[in-house]
Amino acid sequence: MAQNVPVRCPACRREQVYAPPVYPCSCGAPVVAPVRRGAPAEPVTHRTWLDDWVTVRCGACGRRDRWPRPELGCACGTVLRIPVEGDPAPSHDASPDSAVAGGATWPGPAHPPTPGGPDPAGTTRPGPAHIPLPPTAPAPRPAFQPVAIRTARDAVTAVALYLRWLGYRDVRRADQRPSSGIGLAARGVVAQVEPSVRPATLRDVECLWLTGMTESAVCVYFSLAGYDEDARTRADELDVPLFVLDLAGVPQPVNNPADELIAAGA
């Protein structure tokens, strides 16, 4: 459904191919923002609510919902906002209210919705905006950008990036050092990274689980060499998500708790 489009960075002039993300409509059909082919991308210098979201109509059921506006991170460090068909040019005013007053057309109701409150215009919308999404729907995220693993430090970096991608913020080294591997922590999560060629053992999984119980946090294990069979069985019993790191830096889920963590996020 999503078609690749060429995008040129105005900062470094590098051209790359971009595929807009696909999101799930409440009817179950895939929804993708119609990228305006050939229109120049704009650097994101500051953000407003109006600029960061775009209204997209589902081709299957006709429902119109707001989804994150397509963006692309260039290798030079510039974040590019991708133009979308039928949407007004992004506002450069720091205030969403002033952007609407300045002549920009709000994509949908006459007024921006107030989270948790009634529609200021008192009009009936086709349905609630997907902010936040229902718990049964996967949280929309950009594609994970991995880092290749060549050293143990690379493995830790890859896991830290993945935890941030899942929605955990302020990822840091854990205060409590694990018996093996390297510990990471953030609000609501503790993670253990085993960057050696030794498979994680039953004891490793149980120790991580105890740490998670002590911290009242989700515990997640990442291993470069996989897991012993009894470790995997115990992780399923304790509901501990297990991931295997490939050399490209992409964590691969090993068990059902890992799949559920990916679907739910932080």
Short mmCIF file of the C-alpha atoms (twelve columns), coordinates in Angstrom:
data_MODEL
# 
_entry.id   MODEL 
# 
loop_
_atom_site.group_PDB 
_atom_site.id 
_atom_site.type_symbol 
_atom_site.label_atom_id 
_atom_site.label_alt_id 
_atom_site.label_comp_id 
_atom_site.label_asym_id 
_atom_site.label_seq_id 
_atom_site.Cartn_x 
_atom_site.Cartn_y 
_atom_site.Cartn_z 
_atom_site.pdbx_PDB_model_num 
ATOM 1   C CA . MET A 1   0.000   0.000   0.000  1 
ATOM 2   C CA . ALA A 2   2.811   2.435   0.902  1 
ATOM 3   C CA . GLN A 3   4.924   3.527   -2.066 1 
ATOM 4   C CA . ASN A 4   8.546   4.590   -1.817 1 
ATOM 5   C CA . VAL A 5   9.237   8.199   -2.758 1 
ATOM 6   C CA . PRO A 6   12.584  9.966   -3.285 1 
ATOM 7   C CA . VAL A 7   13.358  12.661  -0.713 1 
ATOM 8   C CA . ARG A 8   16.191  15.193  -0.952 1 
ATOM 9   C CA . CYS A 9   17.576  16.761  2.208  1 
ATOM 10  C CA . PRO A 10  17.790  20.567  1.749  1 
ATOM 11  C CA . ALA A 11  20.661  20.737  4.246  1 
ATOM 12  C CA . CYS A 12  23.150  18.270  2.713  1 
ATOM 13  C CA . ARG A 13  21.455  17.647  -0.675 1 
ATOM 14  C CA . ARG A 14  21.577  13.907  -0.083 1 
ATOM 15  C CA . GLU A 15  18.727  12.026  -1.779 1 
ATOM 16  C CA . GLN A 16  17.247  8.912   -0.233 1 
ATOM 17  C CA . VAL A 17  14.170  6.734   -0.603 1 
ATOM 18  C CA . TYR A 18  11.372  7.063   1.944  1 
ATOM 19  C CA . ALA A 19  8.500   4.653   2.623  1 
ATOM 20  C CA . PRO A 20  5.682   6.220   4.684  1 
ATOM 21  C CA . PRO A 21  4.633   4.191   7.749  1 
ATOM 22  C CA . VAL A 22  1.441   2.144   7.707  1 
ATOM 23  C CA . TYR A 23  -0.975  2.473   10.643 1 
ATOM 24  C CA . PRO A 24  -3.960  0.294   11.665 1 
ATOM 25  C CA . CYS A 25  -7.433  1.803   11.283 1 
ATOM 26  C CA . SER A 26  -9.978  0.760   13.918 1 
ATOM 27  C CA . CYS A 27  -11.720 -1.251  11.173 1 
ATOM 28  C CA . GLY A 28  -8.535  -3.300  10.762 1 
ATOM 29  C CA . ALA A 29  -7.507  -1.928  7.367  1 
ATOM 30  C CA . PRO A 30  -4.020  -0.441  6.856  1 
ATOM 31  C CA . VAL A 31  -3.841  3.349   6.560  1 
ATOM 32  C CA . VAL A 32  -0.966  5.327   5.066  1 
ATOM 33  C CA . ALA A 33  -0.579  9.069   4.613  1 
ATOM 34  C CA . PRO A 34  -0.595  10.030  0.886  1 
ATOM 35  C CA . VAL A 35  2.867   11.527  0.473  1 
ATOM 36  C CA . ARG A 36  3.055   14.372  -2.042 1 
ATOM 37  C CA . ARG A 37  5.501   13.034  -4.621 1 
ATOM 38  C CA . GLY A 38  8.001   15.616  -5.856 1 
ATOM 39  C CA . ALA A 39  7.249   18.187  -3.144 1 
ATOM 40  C CA . PRO A 40  10.351  19.347  -1.231 1 
ATOM 41  C CA . ALA A 41  10.784  18.111  2.325  1 
ATOM 42  C CA . GLU A 42  11.166  20.730  5.058  1 
ATOM 43  C CA . PRO A 43  13.597  20.599  8.005  1 
ATOM 44  C CA . VAL A 44  11.908  20.383  11.405 1 
ATOM 45  C CA . THR A 45  13.248  23.319  13.419 1 
ATOM 46  C CA . HIS A 46  10.520  23.408  16.060 1 
ATOM 47  C CA . ARG A 47  7.340   21.474  16.701 1 
ATOM 48  C CA . THR A 48  3.678   22.306  17.177 1 
ATOM 49  C CA . TRP A 49  0.717   20.005  17.698 1 
ATOM 50  C CA . LEU A 50  -0.756  21.032  14.353 1 
ATOM 51  C CA . ASP A 51  2.429   20.291  12.424 1 
ATOM 52  C CA . ASP A 52  3.084   16.896  14.025 1 
ATOM 53  C CA . TRP A 53  -0.238  15.271  13.098 1 
ATOM 54  C CA . VAL A 54  -2.073  14.752  9.829  1 
ATOM 55  C CA . THR A 55  -5.632  13.618  9.092  1 
ATOM 56  C CA . VAL A 56  -5.804  10.505  6.906  1 
ATOM 57  C CA . ARG A 57  -8.954  8.934   5.474  1 
ATOM 58  C CA . CYS A 58  -9.233  5.141   5.545  1 
ATOM 59  C CA . GLY A 59  -9.907  3.849   2.050  1 
ATOM 60  C CA . ALA A 60  -11.837 0.860   3.423  1 
ATOM 61  C CA . CYS A 61  -14.335 2.432   5.848  1 
ATOM 62  C CA . GLY A 62  -13.988 6.165   5.138  1 
ATOM 63  C CA . ARG A 63  -13.047 6.991   8.725  1 
ATOM 64  C CA . ARG A 64  -10.808 10.045  9.160  1 
ATOM 65  C CA . ASP A 65  -8.298  9.914   11.997 1 
ATOM 66  C CA . ARG A 66  -5.153  11.761  12.971 1 
ATOM 67  C CA . TRP A 67  -1.804  10.005  12.716 1 
ATOM 68  C CA . PRO A 68  1.804   11.171  13.126 1 
ATOM 69  C CA . ARG A 69  2.938   13.215  10.139 1 
ATOM 70  C CA . PRO A 70  5.549   11.389  8.010  1 
ATOM 71  C CA . GLU A 71  9.112   12.334  8.950  1 
ATOM 72  C CA . LEU A 72  12.547  11.127  7.897  1 
ATOM 73  C CA . GLY A 73  15.853  11.400  9.728  1 
ATOM 74  C CA . CYS A 74  18.732  12.245  7.391  1 
ATOM 75  C CA . ALA A 75  22.243  10.945  8.031  1 
ATOM 76  C CA . CYS A 76  23.441  14.542  8.398  1 
ATOM 77  C CA . GLY A 77  21.281  14.902  11.518 1 
ATOM 78  C CA . THR A 78  18.417  16.880  9.973  1 
ATOM 79  C CA . VAL A 79  14.854  15.710  10.626 1 
ATOM 80  C CA . LEU A 80  12.706  16.206  7.521  1 
ATOM 81  C CA . ARG A 81  8.955   16.728  7.447  1 
ATOM 82  C CA . ILE A 82  7.436   14.988  4.404  1 
ATOM 83  C CA . PRO A 83  4.595   16.882  2.626  1 
ATOM 84  C CA . VAL A 84  1.251   15.081  2.370  1 
ATOM 85  C CA . GLU A 85  -1.396  15.371  -0.344 1 
ATOM 86  C CA . GLY A 86  -4.382  17.543  0.548  1 
ATOM 87  C CA . ASP A 87  -2.790  18.891  3.707  1 
ATOM 88  C CA . PRO A 88  -1.829  22.549  4.240  1 
ATOM 89  C CA . ALA A 89  1.830   23.484  4.331  1 
ATOM 90  C CA . PRO A 90  3.313   23.037  7.806  1 
ATOM 91  C CA . SER A 91  3.009   26.053  10.072 1 
ATOM 92  C CA . HIS A 92  6.150   27.788  11.305 1 
ATOM 93  C CA . ASP A 93  4.419   29.538  14.185 1 
ATOM 94  C CA . ALA A 94  5.156   28.127  17.617 1 
ATOM 95  C CA . SER A 95  1.519   28.308  18.681 1 
ATOM 96  C CA . PRO A 96  -1.135  25.986  17.264 1 
ATOM 97  C CA . ASP A 97  -3.801  28.654  17.872 1 
ATOM 98  C CA . SER A 98  -1.893  31.314  15.970 1 
ATOM 99  C CA . ALA A 99  -1.270  28.844  13.144 1 
ATOM 100 C CA . VAL A 100 -5.006  28.376  12.702 1 
ATOM 101 C CA . ALA A 101 -5.646  32.099  13.006 1 
ATOM 102 C CA . GLY A 102 -2.991  32.777  10.377 1 
ATOM 103 C CA . GLY A 103 -5.054  31.062  7.718  1 
ATOM 104 C CA . ALA A 104 -4.005  27.404  8.001  1 
ATOM 105 C CA . THR A 105 -6.840  24.968  7.487  1 
ATOM 106 C CA . TRP A 106 -7.337  22.578  10.387 1 
ATOM 107 C CA . PRO A 107 -7.464  18.998  8.985  1 
ATOM 108 C CA . GLY A 108 -10.820 17.878  10.334 1 
ATOM 109 C CA . PRO A 109 -13.003 19.695  12.877 1 
ATOM 110 C CA . ALA A 110 -13.019 23.490  12.967 1 
ATOM 111 C CA . HIS A 111 -10.996 23.506  16.211 1 
ATOM 112 C CA . PRO A 112 -8.165  21.329  17.501 1 
ATOM 113 C CA . PRO A 113 -9.513  18.712  19.916 1 
ATOM 114 C CA . THR A 114 -8.860  19.171  23.609 1 
ATOM 115 C CA . PRO A 115 -7.492  15.891  25.028 1 
ATOM 116 C CA . GLY A 116 -10.006 14.526  27.479 1 
ATOM 117 C CA . GLY A 117 -12.484 17.360  26.848 1 
ATOM 118 C CA . PRO A 118 -15.412 18.180  24.562 1 
ATOM 119 C CA . ASP A 119 -15.098 19.526  21.046 1 
ATOM 120 C CA . PRO A 120 -14.856 23.352  21.398 1 
ATOM 121 C CA . ALA A 121 -17.090 23.806  18.365 1 
ATOM 122 C CA . GLY A 122 -19.693 21.392  19.696 1 
ATOM 123 C CA . THR A 123 -19.678 19.488  16.431 1 
ATOM 124 C CA . THR A 124 -19.894 15.740  16.007 1 
ATOM 125 C CA . ARG A 125 -16.740 14.123  14.711 1 
ATOM 126 C CA . PRO A 126 -16.721 10.842  12.764 1 
ATOM 127 C CA . GLY A 127 -15.030 9.205   15.732 1 
ATOM 128 C CA . PRO A 128 -12.502 9.830   18.486 1 
ATOM 129 C CA . ALA A 129 -9.006  10.846  17.480 1 
ATOM 130 C CA . HIS A 130 -6.326  8.207   17.955 1 
ATOM 131 C CA . ILE A 131 -4.627  10.140  20.728 1 
ATOM 132 C CA . PRO A 132 -3.951  7.958   22.586 1 
ATOM 133 C CA . LEU A 133 -4.654  4.764   20.658 1 
ATOM 134 C CA . PRO A 134 -6.904  2.136   22.202 1 
ATOM 135 C CA . PRO A 135 -4.953  -0.402  24.267 1 
ATOM 136 C CA . THR A 136 -5.770  -3.107  21.707 1 
ATOM 137 C CA . ALA A 137 -4.049  -1.247  18.863 1 
ATOM 138 C CA . PRO A 138 -0.256  -1.150  18.462 1 
ATOM 139 C CA . ALA A 139 1.331   2.199   19.217 1 
ATOM 140 C CA . PRO A 140 2.448   3.859   15.989 1 
ATOM 141 C CA . ARG A 141 6.216   4.211   15.918 1 
ATOM 142 C CA . PRO A 142 8.716   5.097   13.247 1 
ATOM 143 C CA . ALA A 143 10.884  2.279   11.963 1 
ATOM 144 C CA . PHE A 144 13.600  1.274   14.421 1 
ATOM 145 C CA . GLN A 145 17.026  2.551   13.364 1 
ATOM 146 C CA . PRO A 146 19.592  -0.017  14.571 1 
ATOM 147 C CA . VAL A 147 23.329  0.266   15.051 1 
ATOM 148 C CA . ALA A 148 25.573  -2.550  13.818 1 
ATOM 149 C CA . ILE A 149 27.120  -4.645  16.595 1 
ATOM 150 C CA . ARG A 150 30.879  -5.087  16.465 1 
ATOM 151 C CA . THR A 151 31.745  -4.733  20.154 1 
ATOM 152 C CA . ALA A 152 30.079  -5.228  23.531 1 
ATOM 153 C CA . ARG A 153 29.575  -1.478  23.736 1 
ATOM 154 C CA . ASP A 154 27.719  -1.581  20.408 1 
ATOM 155 C CA . ALA A 155 25.379  -4.219  21.845 1 
ATOM 156 C CA . VAL A 156 24.580  -2.014  24.829 1 
ATOM 157 C CA . THR A 157 24.012  0.965   22.537 1 
ATOM 158 C CA . ALA A 158 21.668  -1.079  20.332 1 
ATOM 159 C CA . VAL A 159 19.601  -2.138  23.340 1 
ATOM 160 C CA . ALA A 160 19.450  1.413   24.717 1 
ATOM 161 C CA . LEU A 161 18.181  2.658   21.348 1 
ATOM 162 C CA . TYR A 162 15.620  -0.144  21.227 1 
ATOM 163 C CA . LEU A 163 14.306  0.648   24.706 1 
ATOM 164 C CA . ARG A 164 13.894  4.291   23.687 1 
ATOM 165 C CA . TRP A 165 12.098  3.129   20.540 1 
ATOM 166 C CA . LEU A 166 9.701   1.135   22.727 1 
ATOM 167 C CA . GLY A 167 8.926   4.335   24.611 1 
ATOM 168 C CA . TYR A 168 11.218  4.200   27.647 1 
ATOM 169 C CA . ARG A 169 12.979  7.478   28.347 1 
ATOM 170 C CA . ASP A 170 16.214  8.366   30.161 1 
ATOM 171 C CA . VAL A 171 17.811  4.952   29.622 1 
ATOM 172 C CA . ARG A 172 20.953  4.651   31.749 1 
ATOM 173 C CA . ARG A 173 23.300  2.107   33.311 1 
ATOM 174 C CA . ALA A 174 21.532  0.265   36.117 1 
ATOM 175 C CA . ASP A 175 22.575  1.086   39.682 1 
ATOM 176 C CA . GLN A 176 22.625  -2.606  40.563 1 
ATOM 177 C CA . ARG A 177 25.204  -4.495  38.536 1 
ATOM 178 C CA . PRO A 178 23.959  -7.906  37.305 1 
ATOM 179 C CA . SER A 179 25.880  -11.115 37.974 1 
ATOM 180 C CA . SER A 180 26.730  -11.275 34.268 1 
ATOM 181 C CA . GLY A 181 26.365  -8.953  31.320 1 
ATOM 182 C CA . ILE A 182 25.470  -5.276  31.565 1 
ATOM 183 C CA . GLY A 183 22.409  -3.763  33.218 1 
ATOM 184 C CA . LEU A 184 20.321  -0.896  31.850 1 
ATOM 185 C CA . ALA A 185 17.408  0.863   33.497 1 
ATOM 186 C CA . ALA A 186 14.770  3.480   32.815 1 
ATOM 187 C CA . ARG A 187 11.531  4.470   34.467 1 
ATOM 188 C CA . GLY A 188 9.435   1.304   34.618 1 
ATOM 189 C CA . VAL A 189 11.972  -1.100  33.122 1 
ATOM 190 C CA . VAL A 190 15.193  -2.946  33.935 1 
ATOM 191 C CA . ALA A 191 17.102  -4.695  31.163 1 
ATOM 192 C CA . GLN A 192 20.085  -7.012  31.021 1 
ATOM 193 C CA . VAL A 193 22.392  -7.231  28.018 1 
ATOM 194 C CA . GLU A 194 24.556  -10.328 27.515 1 
ATOM 195 C CA . PRO A 195 27.042  -9.365  24.767 1 
ATOM 196 C CA . SER A 196 29.243  -12.461 25.110 1 
ATOM 197 C CA . VAL A 197 29.091  -15.709 23.124 1 
ATOM 198 C CA . ARG A 198 27.688  -17.505 26.175 1 
ATOM 199 C CA . PRO A 199 23.949  -18.275 26.049 1 
ATOM 200 C CA . ALA A 200 21.958  -16.827 28.935 1 
ATOM 201 C CA . THR A 201 21.227  -19.366 31.667 1 
ATOM 202 C CA . LEU A 202 18.285  -20.168 33.901 1 
ATOM 203 C CA . ARG A 203 20.007  -18.367 36.781 1 
ATOM 204 C CA . ASP A 204 20.509  -15.249 34.644 1 
ATOM 205 C CA . VAL A 205 16.797  -15.058 33.875 1 
ATOM 206 C CA . GLU A 206 15.743  -15.666 37.480 1 
ATOM 207 C CA . CYS A 207 18.162  -13.036 38.812 1 
ATOM 208 C CA . LEU A 208 16.824  -10.469 36.353 1 
ATOM 209 C CA . TRP A 209 13.255  -11.335 37.333 1 
ATOM 210 C CA . LEU A 210 14.083  -10.827 41.024 1 
ATOM 211 C CA . THR A 211 15.622  -7.453  40.190 1 
ATOM 212 C CA . GLY A 212 12.470  -6.461  38.333 1 
ATOM 213 C CA . MET A 213 10.326  -7.512  41.308 1 
ATOM 214 C CA . THR A 214 12.507  -5.462  43.653 1 
ATOM 215 C CA . GLU A 215 12.293  -2.389  41.419 1 
ATOM 216 C CA . SER A 216 8.576   -2.919  40.591 1 
ATOM 217 C CA . ALA A 217 9.541   -2.713  36.933 1 
ATOM 218 C CA . VAL A 218 9.261   -4.699  33.725 1 
ATOM 219 C CA . CYS A 219 12.371  -6.824  33.181 1 
ATOM 220 C CA . VAL A 220 13.718  -7.571  29.690 1 
ATOM 221 C CA . TYR A 221 16.659  -9.758  28.647 1 
ATOM 222 C CA . PHE A 222 18.783  -9.224  25.512 1 
ATOM 223 C CA . SER A 223 21.343  -11.856 24.522 1 
ATOM 224 C CA . LEU A 224 23.742  -12.047 21.606 1 
ATOM 225 C CA . ALA A 225 24.143  -15.843 21.806 1 
ATOM 226 C CA . GLY A 226 20.596  -16.876 22.698 1 
ATOM 227 C CA . TYR A 227 19.309  -18.805 25.713 1 
ATOM 228 C CA . ASP A 228 19.550  -22.244 27.268 1 
ATOM 229 C CA . GLU A 229 16.345  -24.248 26.856 1 
ATOM 230 C CA . ASP A 230 15.535  -24.191 30.573 1 
ATOM 231 C CA . ALA A 231 16.117  -20.429 30.605 1 
ATOM 232 C CA . ARG A 232 13.519  -19.957 27.871 1 
ATOM 233 C CA . THR A 233 11.038  -22.194 29.682 1 
ATOM 234 C CA . ARG A 234 11.524  -20.295 32.945 1 
ATOM 235 C CA . ALA A 235 11.186  -16.940 31.191 1 
ATOM 236 C CA . ASP A 236 7.805   -18.008 29.816 1 
ATOM 237 C CA . GLU A 237 6.699   -19.024 33.326 1 
ATOM 238 C CA . LEU A 238 7.863   -15.703 34.819 1 
ATOM 239 C CA . ASP A 239 6.595   -13.616 31.881 1 
ATOM 240 C CA . VAL A 240 10.078  -12.244 31.128 1 
ATOM 241 C CA . PRO A 241 10.505  -10.906 27.555 1 
ATOM 242 C CA . LEU A 242 13.529  -12.427 25.806 1 
ATOM 243 C CA . PHE A 243 15.260  -10.954 22.765 1 
ATOM 244 C CA . VAL A 244 18.186  -12.136 20.654 1 
ATOM 245 C CA . LEU A 245 20.462  -9.476  19.174 1 
ATOM 246 C CA . ASP A 246 21.528  -9.971  15.579 1 
ATOM 247 C CA . LEU A 247 24.722  -8.375  14.289 1 
ATOM 248 C CA . ALA A 248 22.721  -5.683  12.512 1 
ATOM 249 C CA . GLY A 249 21.644  -4.463  15.948 1 
ATOM 250 C CA . VAL A 250 17.978  -5.450  15.652 1 
ATOM 251 C CA . PRO A 251 16.554  -7.282  18.698 1 
ATOM 252 C CA . GLN A 252 14.471  -10.286 17.642 1 
ATOM 253 C CA . PRO A 253 11.702  -11.490 20.003 1 
ATOM 254 C CA . VAL A 254 12.148  -15.031 21.298 1 
ATOM 255 C CA . ASN A 255 8.945   -15.599 23.310 1 
ATOM 256 C CA . ASN A 256 5.369   -14.359 23.633 1 
ATOM 257 C CA . PRO A 257 6.127   -11.805 26.387 1 
ATOM 258 C CA . ALA A 258 8.604   -10.172 23.991 1 
ATOM 259 C CA . ASP A 259 5.969   -9.989  21.246 1 
ATOM 260 C CA . GLU A 260 3.517   -8.443  23.712 1 
ATOM 261 C CA . LEU A 261 6.082   -5.854  24.800 1 
ATOM 262 C CA . ILE A 262 6.651   -4.807  21.186 1 
ATOM 263 C CA . ALA A 263 2.901   -4.472  20.636 1 
ATOM 264 C CA . ALA A 264 2.210   -2.522  23.831 1 
ATOM 265 C CA . GLY A 265 5.402   -0.484  24.181 1 
ATOM 266 C CA . ALA A 266 6.285   1.336   27.381 1 
# 
